[in-house]
Amino acid sequence: MDFLRRWSGVAILVLLALLSFSKGLKLWSLGTNIDGDGIGVYFFLIEITDLLPEERIPTYAAGFFILSLVALIISIAMIRENIVKVDASQ
């Protein structure tokens, strides 16, 4: 049970890193090519903002990139910790 709990946390963080990196790429690729006053930004079916001005899109993209990097670093640290615990128990 402890094994499953440790690795499920890693899986959730890796999924968060992949999804946030994907969202950052989507926002970055939009650039300033939008219609109207702005765009709505959703993440995990949660509305982050309903009217993001086009000049702030790169800032939000960078935020999602930073989130993915932090989640990836934490998941790598958890993987190392899990491997050390597995080696110590054998």
C-alpha positions as protocol buffer text, in pm:
chain_id: "A"
residue {
  index: 1
  type: MET
  ca { x: 0 y: 0 z: 0 }
}
residue {
  index: 2
  type: ASP
  ca { x: 282 y: 238 z: 84 }
}
residue {
  index: 3
  type: PHE
  ca { x: 446 y: 156 z: -248 }
}
residue {
  index: 4
  type: LEU
  ca { x: 129 y: 250 z: -438 }
}
residue {
  index: 5
  type: ARG
  ca { x: 86 y: 574 z: -245 }
}
residue {
  index: 6
  type: ARG
  ca { x: 444 y: 687 z: -309 }
}
residue {
  index: 7
  type: TRP
  ca { x: 434 y: 622 z: -683 }
}
residue {
  index: 8
  type: SER
  ca { x: 84 y: 764 z: -735 }
}
residue {
  index: 9
  type: GLY
  ca { x: 211 y: 1101 z: -610 }
}
residue {
  index: 10
  type: VAL
  ca { x: 488 y: 1086 z: -868 }
}
residue {
  index: 11
  type: ALA
  ca { x: 239 y: 998 z: -1141 }
}
residue {
  index: 12
  type: ILE
  ca { x: 12 y: 1289 z: -1049 }
}
residue {
  index: 13
  type: LEU
  ca { x: 302 y: 1536 z: -1052 }
}
residue {
  index: 14
  type: VAL
  ca { x: 429 y: 1408 z: -1388 }
}
residue {
  index: 15
  type: LEU
  ca { x: 76 y: 1441 z: -1531 }
}
residue {
  index: 16
  type: LEU
  ca { x: 53 y: 1796 z: -1393 }
}
residue {
  index: 17
  type: ALA
  ca { x: 389 y: 1879 z: -1551 }
}
residue {
  index: 18
  type: LEU
  ca { x: 285 y: 1743 z: -1891 }
}
residue {
  index: 19
  type: LEU
  ca { x: -54 y: 1914 z: -1892 }
}
residue {
  index: 20
  type: SER
  ca { x: 82 y: 2250 z: -1779 }
}
residue {
  index: 21
  type: PHE
  ca { x: 364 y: 2232 z: -2036 }
}
residue {
  index: 22
  type: SER
  ca { x: 105 y: 2155 z: -2304 }
}
residue {
  index: 23
  type: LYS
  ca { x: -109 y: 2451 z: -2194 }
}
residue {
  index: 24
  type: GLY
  ca { x: 197 y: 2677 z: -2200 }
}
residue {
  index: 25
  type: LEU
  ca { x: 277 y: 2566 z: -2555 }
}
residue {
  index: 26
  type: LYS
  ca { x: -81 y: 2630 z: -2667 }
}
residue {
  index: 27
  type: LEU
  ca { x: -79 y: 2978 z: -2518 }
}
residue {
  index: 28
  type: TRP
  ca { x: 266 y: 3053 z: -2659 }
}
residue {
  index: 29
  type: SER
  ca { x: 159 y: 2944 z: -3008 }
}
residue {
  index: 30
  type: LEU
  ca { x: -141 y: 3179 z: -2996 }
}
residue {
  index: 31
  type: GLY
  ca { x: 83 y: 3480 z: -2955 }
}
residue {
  index: 32
  type: THR
  ca { x: -123 y: 3783 z: -3048 }
}
residue {
  index: 33
  type: ASN
  ca { x: -337 y: 3604 z: -3306 }
}
residue {
  index: 34
  type: ILE
  ca { x: -673 y: 3637 z: -3128 }
}
residue {
  index: 35
  type: ASP
  ca { x: -1010 y: 3783 z: -3214 }
}
residue {
  index: 36
  type: GLY
  ca { x: -1184 y: 4031 z: -2989 }
}
residue {
  index: 37
  type: ASP
  ca { x: -1064 y: 4174 z: -2660 }
}
residue {
  index: 38
  type: GLY
  ca { x: -902 y: 3861 z: -2517 }
}
residue {
  index: 39
  type: ILE
  ca { x: -931 y: 3489 z: -2453 }
}
residue {
  index: 40
  type: GLY
  ca { x: -1052 y: 3266 z: -2172 }
}
residue {
  index: 41
  type: VAL
  ca { x: -795 y: 3042 z: -2005 }
}
residue {
  index: 42
  type: TYR
  ca { x: -903 y: 2708 z: -1858 }
}
residue {
  index: 43
  type: PHE
  ca { x: -690 y: 2450 z: -1678 }
}
residue {
  index: 44
  type: PHE
  ca { x: -835 y: 2120 z: -1547 }
}
residue {
  index: 45
  type: LEU
  ca { x: -1184 y: 2245 z: -1640 }
}
residue {
  index: 46
  type: ILE
  ca { x: -1133 y: 2542 z: -1406 }
}
residue {
  index: 47
  type: GLU
  ca { x: -1155 y: 2891 z: -1547 }
}
residue {
  index: 48
  type: ILE
  ca { x: -837 y: 3082 z: -1469 }
}
residue {
  index: 49
  type: THR
  ca { x: -955 y: 3400 z: -1636 }
}
residue {
  index: 50
  type: ASP
  ca { x: -1237 y: 3477 z: -1874 }
}
residue {
  index: 51
  type: LEU
  ca { x: -1079 y: 3773 z: -2050 }
}
residue {
  index: 52
  type: LEU
  ca { x: -702 y: 3757 z: -2086 }
}
residue {
  index: 53
  type: PRO
  ca { x: -570 y: 4052 z: -2288 }
}
residue {
  index: 54
  type: GLU
  ca { x: -343 y: 3958 z: -2577 }
}
residue {
  index: 55
  type: GLU
  ca { x: -40 y: 4138 z: -2430 }
}
residue {
  index: 56
  type: ARG
  ca { x: -56 y: 3915 z: -2117 }
}
residue {
  index: 57
  type: ILE
  ca { x: -70 y: 3582 z: -2304 }
}
residue {
  index: 58
  type: PRO
  ca { x: 312 y: 3532 z: -2300 }
}
residue {
  index: 59
  type: THR
  ca { x: 313 y: 3597 z: -1923 }
}
residue {
  index: 60
  type: TYR
  ca { x: 54 y: 3326 z: -1864 }
}
residue {
  index: 61
  type: ALA
  ca { x: 242 y: 3089 z: -2098 }
}
residue {
  index: 62
  type: ALA
  ca { x: 562 y: 3147 z: -1899 }
}
residue {
  index: 63
  type: GLY
  ca { x: 368 y: 3080 z: -1578 }
}
residue {
  index: 64
  type: PHE
  ca { x: 252 y: 2744 z: -1710 }
}
residue {
  index: 65
  type: PHE
  ca { x: 608 y: 2662 z: -1818 }
}
residue {
  index: 66
  type: ILE
  ca { x: 736 y: 2745 z: -1469 }
}
residue {
  index: 67
  type: LEU
  ca { x: 462 y: 2532 z: -1313 }
}
residue {
  index: 68
  type: SER
  ca { x: 559 y: 2238 z: -1532 }
}
residue {
  index: 69
  type: LEU
  ca { x: 927 y: 2279 z: -1444 }
}
residue {
  index: 70
  type: VAL
  ca { x: 858 y: 2292 z: -1070 }
}
residue {
  index: 71
  type: ALA
  ca { x: 627 y: 1988 z: -1086 }
}
residue {
  index: 72
  type: LEU
  ca { x: 890 y: 1797 z: -1284 }
}
residue {
  index: 73
  type: ILE
  ca { x: 1168 y: 1884 z: -1037 }
}
residue {
  index: 74
  type: ILE
  ca { x: 953 y: 1774 z: -743 }
}
residue {
  index: 75
  type: SER
  ca { x: 859 y: 1450 z: -918 }
}
residue {
  index: 76
  type: ILE
  ca { x: 1226 y: 1375 z: -993 }
}
residue {
  index: 77
  type: ALA
  ca { x: 1309 y: 1432 z: -626 }
}
residue {
  index: 78
  type: MET
  ca { x: 1024 y: 1199 z: -527 }
}
residue {
  index: 79
  type: ILE
  ca { x: 1147 y: 935 z: -773 }
}
residue {
  index: 80
  type: ARG
  ca { x: 1496 y: 950 z: -623 }
}
residue {
  index: 81
  type: GLU
  ca { x: 1349 y: 923 z: -273 }
}
residue {
  index: 82
  type: ASN
  ca { x: 1131 y: 627 z: -374 }
}
residue {
  index: 83
  type: ILE
  ca { x: 1425 y: 445 z: -531 }
}
residue {
  index: 84
  type: VAL
  ca { x: 1636 y: 499 z: -219 }
}
residue {
  index: 85
  type: LYS
  ca { x: 1353 y: 362 z: -1 }
}
residue {
  index: 86
  type: VAL
  ca { x: 1314 y: 58 z: -226 }
}
residue {
  index: 87
  type: ASP
  ca { x: 1690 y: -9 z: -217 }
}
residue {
  index: 88
  type: ALA
  ca { x: 1702 y: 33 z: 161 }
}
residue {
  index: 89
  type: SER
  ca { x: 1418 y: -212 z: 218 }
}
residue {
  index: 90
  type: GLN
  ca { x: 1590 y: -490 z: 19 }
}
